[in-house]
Amino acid sequence: MTKADVINQISEKTGIDRSDVTTTVETLFAVVKDSMAEGENIYVRGFGSFVNKKRAKKIARNISKNTAIIIDEHYVPSFKPSKMFVEQVKSSPRVEAANK
């Protein structure tokens, strides 16, 4: 499912104009990206959490040149779904059929 598909479904289910839904969805994504870039985590009850995970400094290998590379500590964005979200996906008949 693409962002356009999500926008279309929201528009159909709510009756809100597609342009308004598009603006809202784009603004939501911008707020999430900006907040996480500033180091803030976002918690949406019943859905999940957008959190920054810290990756420690480590030494990696460039196998083509056989040299060591130092990768500094850094943060990566991560999403952790809520328990309700996970249970809904697990109990979905579509997911069970796809796994067989």
Contacts in CASP RR format, 6 or more apart in sequence:
PFRMAT RR
TARGET T0000
AUTHOR 0000-0000-0000
METHOD contacts of the structure
MODEL  1
MTKADVINQISEKTGIDRSDVTTTVETLFAVVKDSMAEGENIYVRGFGSF
VNKKRAKKIARNISKNTAIIIDEHYVPSFKPSKMFVEQVKSSPRVEAANK
3 25 0 8 1.000
6 25 0 8 1.000
7 18 0 8 1.000
7 21 0 8 1.000
7 22 0 8 1.000
7 25 0 8 1.000
8 18 0 8 1.000
10 16 0 8 1.000
10 21 0 8 1.000
10 25 0 8 1.000
11 17 0 8 1.000
11 18 0 8 1.000
11 21 0 8 1.000
14 21 0 8 1.000
32 42 0 8 1.000
32 50 0 8 1.000
35 42 0 8 1.000
36 42 0 8 1.000
36 50 0 8 1.000
36 52 0 8 1.000
36 77 0 8 1.000
39 52 0 8 1.000
39 75 0 8 1.000
41 49 0 8 1.000
41 50 0 8 1.000
41 51 0 8 1.000
41 52 0 8 1.000
42 49 0 8 1.000
42 50 0 8 1.000
42 51 0 8 1.000
43 49 0 8 1.000
44 50 0 8 1.000
44 82 0 8 1.000
45 82 0 8 1.000
46 82 0 8 1.000
46 84 0 8 1.000
46 85 0 8 1.000
47 81 0 8 1.000
47 82 0 8 1.000
47 85 0 8 1.000
48 79 0 8 1.000
48 80 0 8 1.000
48 81 0 8 1.000
48 82 0 8 1.000
48 85 0 8 1.000
49 79 0 8 1.000
49 80 0 8 1.000
49 82 0 8 1.000
50 77 0 8 1.000
50 78 0 8 1.000
50 79 0 8 1.000
51 77 0 8 1.000
51 78 0 8 1.000
51 79 0 8 1.000
51 80 0 8 1.000
52 75 0 8 1.000
52 76 0 8 1.000
52 77 0 8 1.000
52 78 0 8 1.000
53 75 0 8 1.000
53 76 0 8 1.000
53 77 0 8 1.000
53 78 0 8 1.000
54 73 0 8 1.000
54 74 0 8 1.000
54 75 0 8 1.000
55 71 0 8 1.000
55 73 0 8 1.000
55 74 0 8 1.000
55 75 0 8 1.000
55 76 0 8 1.000
56 73 0 8 1.000
57 70 0 8 1.000
57 71 0 8 1.000
57 72 0 8 1.000
57 73 0 8 1.000
58 70 0 8 1.000
58 71 0 8 1.000
59 68 0 8 1.000
59 69 0 8 1.000
59 70 0 8 1.000
59 71 0 8 1.000
60 68 0 8 1.000
60 69 0 8 1.000
60 70 0 8 1.000
60 71 0 8 1.000
61 67 0 8 1.000
61 68 0 8 1.000
61 69 0 8 1.000
62 68 0 8 1.000
62 69 0 8 1.000
81 89 0 8 1.000
89 95 0 8 1.000
END
